[in-house]
């Protein structure tokens, strides 16, 4: 039975549990208040009756002293008698107004002798009459006056008080549970809203969108509920951000795989084609064999460079334990001068100016990787600008960073494409032609390498000026 009650209680909603708990607590409070009130009321009524009996016995004592007995009955239902009390007995004086069973009156009269001069009060049940309050006093030596007052009025008053208390407390308890349940339901509504939000989240399809469609709205729930709501919404925002990052990563991975497949398919098809031509030339035109073999090697080398870039990007993304950058003390200005000399040798049709400052710029960096970034930026400036376009490289130290700016005076990059130039496989040339070289990975590799060094790289471009700005921290 108790186990079934516990299981039923556990299935109740929180609001119902709180309402029932509040009802039980209120019931205990009402019981304590009612018992205390009843005890106080009974004590108060008995004290009044005692005072009334005292006044009556003052008058009756005069009758006893004058006539030996009480002459009249003070109130309807009251009894009065005088006793001659000796050491062993209490003898009733006649005439006397006593009930048929007057043993309790005699006992009280005998008790006065043992108590000294103090009056004796007792509550006793008299057979055939009911409950009476007895008071005994000694108006003169050896004579005891006993007065018995019925307690029916007190009992009726206490019964009425108990009835009023039960009805009032029952109505108050019902009202408290009903209205308390309504108040609790309203106060717990934010929790229900959050539960509804959680159910909405579980049914949301995350494959289409990373954003959660629902939130726990604000309402009147008190500081605790508001704190819970804030924590809940913060959690949802964190989940949103995590899902957005995951979705973006998945989309980037899909684009990466698609673009990598597209980029690798072309050189692979070229390798297959040149291999077929080499096989044909070896059998029919030996003089063409070396030409086809050279093209085959060139396509294989091109595919190797592409695979190297893909592997480097994958290592940078994976953040391997063995970092793809090996830091050492190096002079950034010297690296810029080396990259400039190589650029002048390979691109004599693009005038280059270099400003490295008067002294060295010592940093902790991977010289090979930073040189790769510089080569990519300079090559990008030459590939995407016509012959004769001026290119400049400037090295400076600003605050806590070393800054390298690569600027060309070409036509610039359209504003719609500037935010995507660092994306992998992105080309401003939408036709994906390769007559101007590149696979769309150079700037992506440059950004990843700079970020691996704790730096940043950004672009500003307009007609007649395109500048790539690389910042590397001076301190580790």
VMD Tcl script that draws the C-alpha trace (Angstrom):
set ca {
  {0.00 0.00 0.00}
  {2.77 2.43 0.99}
  {4.78 1.45 -2.10}
  {1.81 2.09 -4.36}
  {1.28 5.46 -2.72}
  {4.94 6.36 -3.30}
  {4.74 5.37 -6.95}
  {1.58 7.41 -7.41}
  {3.23 10.38 -5.69}
  {6.29 10.14 -7.93}
  {4.10 10.29 -11.04}
  {2.53 13.56 -9.94}
  {3.64 16.80 -11.52}
  {5.90 19.14 -9.56}
  {3.14 21.74 -9.12}
  {0.77 19.12 -7.68}
  {3.50 17.87 -5.33}
  {4.21 21.37 -4.10}
  {0.50 22.06 -3.64}
  {0.02 18.83 -1.67}
  {3.11 19.53 0.40}
  {1.85 23.02 1.11}
  {-1.53 21.53 2.06}
  {0.03 19.03 4.47}
  {2.16 21.75 6.03}
  {-0.87 24.00 6.34}
  {-2.85 21.15 7.90}
  {-0.14 20.71 10.54}
  {-0.10 24.46 11.18}
  {-3.90 24.57 11.43}
  {-3.90 21.62 13.84}
  {-1.33 23.28 16.10}
  {-3.15 26.63 15.96}
  {-6.53 24.99 16.58}
  {-5.26 22.93 19.50}
  {-3.56 25.95 21.04}
  {-6.67 28.08 20.59}
  {-8.93 25.38 22.09}
  {-6.65 24.95 25.08}
  {-6.53 28.67 25.67}
  {-10.32 29.02 25.32}
  {-11.01 26.12 27.73}
  {-8.57 27.52 30.24}
  {-10.15 30.96 29.90}
  {-13.69 29.64 30.39}
  {-12.66 27.54 33.38}
  {-11.00 30.55 34.98}
  {-14.19 32.53 34.50}
  {-16.22 29.74 36.06}
  {-13.78 29.52 38.95}
  {-14.11 33.26 39.59}
  {-17.88 32.98 39.40}
  {-17.87 30.09 41.90}
  {-15.61 32.07 44.20}
  {-18.07 34.97 44.26}
  {-20.96 32.60 44.87}
  {-19.17 30.90 47.76}
  {-18.45 34.25 49.41}
  {-22.19 34.76 49.73}
  {-22.83 31.13 50.68}
  {-20.14 31.24 53.37}
  {-22.19 33.86 55.21}
  {-25.23 31.53 55.16}
  {-23.11 28.71 56.55}
  {-21.77 30.88 59.31}
  {-25.27 32.19 60.17}
  {-27.48 29.15 59.61}
  {-25.10 26.22 59.40}
  {-26.23 25.40 55.81}
  {-26.78 27.16 52.48}
  {-30.26 28.61 52.26}
  {-30.73 29.03 48.52}
  {-29.58 27.59 45.21}
  {-27.50 30.19 43.34}
  {-28.09 29.09 39.71}
  {-30.12 26.50 37.90}
  {-28.22 23.22 37.76}
  {-25.76 24.19 40.45}
  {-25.37 22.19 43.67}
  {-24.23 23.42 47.06}
  {-23.62 21.52 50.28}
  {-21.81 21.97 53.56}
  {-19.90 19.21 55.29}
  {-18.59 18.68 58.78}
  {-15.18 17.25 58.15}
  {-13.27 15.18 60.66}
  {-10.03 13.31 60.31}
  {-11.69 10.27 58.71}
  {-15.02 11.40 57.28}
  {-17.08 14.21 55.78}
  {-20.69 14.38 57.10}
  {-23.29 16.24 55.03}
  {-25.33 18.86 56.88}
  {-29.02 18.98 56.24}
  {-30.82 20.48 54.47}
  {-28.58 20.29 51.44}
  {-29.01 20.58 47.67}
  {-26.92 17.71 46.30}
  {-27.33 15.26 43.43}
  {-28.23 11.64 43.97}
  {-24.59 10.68 43.62}
  {-22.78 13.06 45.97}
  {-19.64 10.99 46.48}
  {-17.49 13.37 44.43}
  {-18.62 16.31 46.59}
  {-17.65 14.42 49.75}
  {-14.25 13.55 48.30}
  {-13.55 17.20 47.49}
  {-14.70 18.24 51.00}
  {-12.30 15.72 52.52}
  {-9.48 17.03 50.26}
  {-9.78 20.54 51.73}
  {-8.61 19.23 55.09}
  {-5.44 17.94 53.47}
  {-4.76 21.15 51.51}
  {-4.80 23.57 54.43}
  {-6.54 26.92 53.90}
  {-6.42 26.93 50.09}
  {-9.61 26.14 48.20}
  {-9.70 22.96 46.13}
  {-10.82 22.82 42.47}
  {-11.66 19.63 40.66}
  {-13.47 18.56 37.54}
  {-15.50 15.42 38.05}
  {-18.18 13.42 36.38}
  {-21.31 13.02 38.47}
  {-23.43 10.04 37.59}
  {-26.74 10.98 36.02}
  {-25.78 14.66 35.86}
  {-22.69 15.09 33.69}
  {-19.39 16.90 34.09}
  {-19.17 19.43 36.92}
  {-16.61 21.86 38.21}
  {-16.23 21.51 41.98}
  {-14.89 24.12 44.40}
  {-14.46 23.48 48.11}
  {-13.44 25.98 50.78}
  {-13.50 26.08 54.59}
  {-15.57 29.07 55.77}
  {-15.04 28.07 59.43}
  {-12.99 25.41 61.16}
  {-14.33 21.88 60.60}
  {-16.97 23.06 58.11}
  {-16.36 22.77 54.32}
  {-18.52 24.42 51.69}
  {-18.69 22.59 48.36}
  {-20.17 24.14 45.21}
  {-20.70 22.18 41.99}
  {-21.23 24.07 38.71}
  {-22.20 22.26 35.52}
  {-19.74 22.50 32.60}
  {-22.29 21.94 29.87}
  {-21.97 25.52 28.61}
  {-18.19 25.21 28.44}
  {-18.43 21.90 26.58}
  {-21.00 23.34 24.16}
  {-18.79 26.35 23.57}
  {-15.76 24.12 22.95}
  {-17.76 21.91 20.59}
  {-18.91 24.95 18.64}
  {-15.37 26.30 18.56}
  {-14.07 22.97 17.30}
  {-16.77 22.87 14.62}
  {-15.97 26.40 13.50}
  {-12.26 25.59 13.42}
  {-12.73 22.41 11.40}
  {-15.00 24.13 8.85}
  {-12.82 27.25 8.62}
  {-9.58 25.30 8.40}
  {-11.05 22.88 5.86}
  {-12.24 25.74 3.65}
  {-8.90 27.50 4.08}
  {-7.03 24.30 3.25}
  {-9.11 23.66 0.12}
  {-8.73 27.26 -0.97}
  {-5.02 27.18 -0.26}
  {-4.50 24.00 -2.28}
  {-6.70 25.15 -5.19}
  {-5.41 28.69 -5.44}
  {-1.90 27.64 -4.49}
  {-1.98 25.11 -7.33}
  {-3.04 27.86 -9.72}
  {-0.30 30.17 -8.47}
  {2.26 27.38 -8.69}
  {1.11 26.47 -12.18}
  {1.60 30.06 -13.23}
  {4.94 30.28 -11.48}
  {6.12 26.99 -12.99}
  {4.91 27.89 -16.50}
  {8.43 29.01 -17.51}
  {9.64 25.51 -16.64}
  {6.89 24.03 -18.80}
  {7.92 26.40 -21.58}
  {11.50 25.22 -21.26}
  {10.34 21.61 -21.39}
  {8.34 22.45 -24.52}
  {11.46 24.10 -25.94}
  {13.51 20.98 -25.18}
  {10.91 18.80 -26.93}
  {11.02 21.15 -29.91}
  {14.80 20.84 -30.01}
  {14.66 17.02 -29.99}
  {12.34 17.08 -33.00}
  {14.41 19.65 -34.92}
  {16.19 18.49 -38.05}
  {19.77 19.62 -37.68}
  {20.75 18.47 -41.14}
  {19.06 21.47 -42.76}
  {19.91 24.23 -40.31}
  {22.29 24.71 -37.44}
  {20.06 27.25 -35.72}
  {17.61 26.08 -33.10}
  {14.10 27.31 -33.97}
  {12.84 27.78 -30.40}
  {13.83 29.63 -27.26}
  {12.53 29.84 -23.70}
  {10.72 33.17 -23.72}
  {10.98 35.59 -20.82}
  {8.19 35.73 -18.28}
  {7.33 36.28 -14.63}
  {8.96 33.38 -12.88}
  {10.97 34.93 -10.10}
  {14.75 35.26 -9.76}
  {15.38 31.50 -9.55}
  {13.37 30.70 -12.67}
  {14.92 33.69 -14.43}
  {18.35 32.39 -13.52}
  {17.44 28.95 -14.84}
  {15.99 30.51 -18.00}
  {19.15 32.53 -18.55}
  {21.31 29.44 -18.09}
  {19.01 27.49 -20.42}
  {19.18 30.16 -23.12}
  {22.94 30.44 -22.68}
  {23.17 26.71 -23.18}
  {21.04 26.97 -26.32}
  {23.24 29.77 -27.64}
  {26.29 27.64 -26.98}
  {24.65 24.71 -28.77}
  {23.73 27.08 -31.61}
  {27.31 28.27 -31.92}
  {28.65 24.72 -31.77}
  {26.15 23.53 -34.36}
  {26.91 26.52 -36.56}
  {30.63 25.73 -36.37}
  {29.96 22.08 -37.08}
  {27.64 22.87 -39.98}
  {30.10 25.34 -41.41}
  {32.90 22.78 -41.05}
  {30.79 20.12 -42.74}
  {29.88 22.45 -45.57}
  {33.49 23.53 -45.93}
  {34.52 19.87 -45.93}
  {31.99 19.10 -48.65}
  {33.22 22.01 -50.73}
  {36.79 20.99 -50.03}
  {36.21 17.41 -51.12}
  {34.29 18.51 -54.20}
  {36.89 21.09 -55.17}
  {39.78 18.75 -54.41}
  {38.15 16.07 -56.55}
  {37.69 18.59 -59.33}
  {41.27 19.84 -59.07}
  {42.77 16.36 -58.93}
  {40.60 14.99 -61.73}
  {42.07 17.37 -64.30}
  {45.76 16.52 -63.74}
  {44.86 12.86 -63.41}
  {43.09 12.97 -66.76}
  {46.11 14.80 -68.19}
  {48.44 12.13 -66.78}
  {46.31 9.40 -68.32}
  {46.15 11.23 -71.64}
  {49.89 11.87 -71.79}
  {50.54 8.30 -70.72}
  {48.42 7.07 -73.63}
  {50.24 9.47 -75.98}
  {53.61 8.34 -74.62}
  {52.63 4.72 -75.24}
  {51.49 5.56 -78.76}
  {54.62 7.64 -79.47}
  {56.88 4.91 -78.17}
  {55.39 2.51 -80.71}
  {54.86 4.82 -83.72}
  {56.63 8.19 -83.31}
  {59.76 7.83 -81.14}
  {60.73 11.46 -81.71}
  {57.56 12.61 -79.86}
  {58.22 10.38 -76.86}
  {60.41 12.79 -74.91}
  {57.92 15.64 -75.38}
  {55.05 13.59 -74.02}
  {57.20 12.30 -71.18}
  {58.10 15.87 -70.18}
  {54.43 16.86 -70.13}
  {53.64 13.76 -68.10}
  {56.30 14.75 -65.53}
  {55.00 18.34 -65.44}
  {51.44 17.21 -64.68}
  {52.70 14.80 -62.04}
  {54.73 17.59 -60.42}
  {51.73 19.89 -60.52}
  {49.57 17.24 -58.87}
  {52.29 16.71 -56.27}
  {52.30 20.43 -55.37}
  {48.52 20.35 -55.04}
  {48.67 17.29 -52.80}
  {51.39 18.90 -50.68}
  {49.18 21.97 -50.15}
  {46.20 19.78 -49.27}
  {48.31 17.79 -46.80}
  {49.63 20.96 -45.19}
  {46.12 22.38 -44.80}
  {44.91 19.10 -43.34}
  {47.73 19.11 -40.78}
  {47.01 22.72 -39.85}
  {43.30 21.93 -39.44}
  {43.95 18.79 -37.42}
  {46.37 20.59 -35.04}
  {48.62 17.56 -34.85}
  {50.79 16.95 -31.85}
  {53.81 17.44 -34.10}
  {53.06 21.00 -35.18}
  {53.54 21.81 -38.90}
  {55.54 24.92 -37.90}
  {58.96 24.76 -36.24}
  {59.74 28.02 -34.49}
  {63.24 29.45 -34.36}
  {64.85 32.86 -34.17}
  {64.86 34.46 -37.62}
  {65.08 37.86 -39.29}
  {61.80 38.71 -41.01}
  {63.41 41.52 -43.00}
  {66.00 39.11 -44.40}
  {63.25 36.67 -45.40}
  {61.46 39.47 -47.25}
  {64.66 40.38 -49.13}
  {65.19 36.75 -50.12}
  {61.61 36.43 -51.37}
  {62.02 39.70 -53.31}
  {65.19 38.47 -55.04}
  {63.47 35.24 -56.06}
  {60.47 37.20 -57.34}
  {62.63 39.54 -59.45}
  {64.33 36.54 -61.01}
  {61.09 34.74 -61.82}
  {58.94 37.80 -62.65}
  {61.10 40.37 -64.37}
  {58.01 41.92 -66.01}
  {56.70 43.17 -62.61}
  {58.81 45.97 -61.06}
  {59.30 45.33 -57.34}
  {60.28 47.77 -54.61}
  {61.26 46.63 -51.11}
  {61.33 48.64 -47.86}
  {62.61 46.59 -44.92}
  {63.79 49.34 -42.59}
  {67.27 50.06 -41.29}
  {67.71 47.05 -39.04}
  {66.67 43.42 -38.60}
  {63.26 42.33 -37.32}
  {63.91 39.35 -35.07}
  {61.01 36.98 -34.46}
  {60.27 33.44 -33.37}
  {58.93 31.84 -36.52}
  {59.28 29.02 -39.02}
  {61.44 30.62 -41.67}
  {60.52 28.06 -44.34}
  {56.77 28.54 -43.84}
  {56.88 32.34 -43.63}
  {58.99 32.34 -46.80}
  {56.25 30.21 -48.38}
  {53.65 32.81 -47.32}
  {55.72 35.65 -48.82}
  {56.22 33.72 -52.07}
  {52.48 33.03 -52.28}
  {51.57 36.69 -51.76}
  {54.10 37.93 -54.33}
  {53.15 35.25 -56.84}
  {49.47 36.09 -56.34}
  {50.23 39.77 -57.10}
  {52.05 38.81 -60.33}
  {49.59 36.19 -61.54}
  {46.47 38.33 -61.23}
  {47.88 41.58 -62.64}
  {49.03 42.43 -66.15}
  {52.70 42.75 -67.07}
  {54.29 46.01 -65.95}
  {52.21 46.29 -62.79}
  {54.22 47.66 -59.89}
  {54.54 45.55 -56.76}
  {55.90 46.70 -53.39}
  {56.81 45.02 -50.11}
  {57.09 46.95 -46.85}
  {58.20 45.71 -43.42}
  {57.46 47.70 -40.28}
  {57.07 47.22 -36.52}
  {53.87 48.51 -34.93}
  {53.24 48.16 -31.18}
  {53.71 44.46 -30.41}
  {53.58 43.12 -33.98}
  {55.70 42.99 -37.10}
  {53.76 44.01 -40.20}
  {54.44 43.03 -43.81}
  {52.42 44.69 -46.58}
  {52.41 43.37 -50.14}
  {50.81 45.90 -52.50}
  {50.22 45.86 -56.24}
  {48.80 48.58 -58.50}
  {46.60 46.22 -60.49}
  {42.88 46.49 -61.25}
  {41.89 45.32 -57.79}
  {39.56 42.59 -56.53}
  {35.78 42.99 -56.79}
  {34.16 43.81 -53.43}
  {31.91 40.75 -53.64}
  {34.98 38.47 -53.83}
  {37.19 40.10 -51.21}
  {35.69 38.15 -48.30}
  {36.27 34.83 -50.08}
  {39.79 35.21 -51.45}
  {41.17 33.17 -48.52}
  {38.71 30.31 -49.09}
  {40.15 27.11 -50.40}
  {39.92 26.59 -54.17}
  {38.33 30.00 -54.61}
  {39.27 31.94 -57.69}
  {38.18 35.35 -58.78}
  {38.15 33.78 -62.25}
  {34.78 32.00 -62.17}
  {35.63 29.94 -65.25}
  {38.32 28.06 -63.27}
  {40.83 28.48 -66.10}
  {44.45 27.67 -65.35}
  {46.15 29.74 -68.00}
  {47.04 32.17 -65.23}
  {48.19 29.39 -62.91}
  {47.20 28.44 -59.39}
  {44.77 26.01 -57.86}
  {43.06 28.43 -55.46}
  {45.01 27.15 -52.43}
  {47.83 29.69 -52.20}
  {46.03 32.30 -50.09}
  {44.29 29.63 -48.01}
  {47.68 28.09 -47.20}
  {49.09 31.56 -46.43}
  {46.30 32.37 -43.97}
  {46.55 29.00 -42.22}
  {50.33 29.34 -41.82}
  {50.06 32.89 -40.48}
  {47.37 31.79 -38.01}
  {49.60 28.89 -36.94}
  {52.15 31.54 -35.94}
  {49.51 33.43 -33.92}
  {49.22 36.19 -36.52}
  {46.61 37.57 -38.88}
  {46.40 38.36 -42.57}
  {43.80 40.53 -44.28}
  {43.06 42.26 -47.55}
  {42.16 45.76 -48.63}
  {41.54 46.31 -52.32}
  {40.32 48.92 -54.72}
  {40.98 50.02 -58.30}
  {44.73 50.66 -58.60}
  {45.75 49.24 -55.22}
  {45.47 45.80 -53.60}
  {47.24 45.26 -50.27}
  {47.71 42.07 -48.27}
  {48.71 42.86 -44.67}
  {50.37 40.17 -42.55}
  {50.85 40.73 -38.80}
  {53.07 38.50 -36.69}
  {53.41 38.91 -32.91}
  {56.80 40.02 -31.62}
  {56.51 37.92 -28.44}
  {55.66 34.20 -28.39}
}
mol new
graphics top color blue
foreach p $ca { graphics top sphere $p radius 0.5 }
foreach p [lrange $ca 0 end-1] q [lrange $ca 1 end] { graphics top cylinder $p $q radius 0.2 }
display resetview
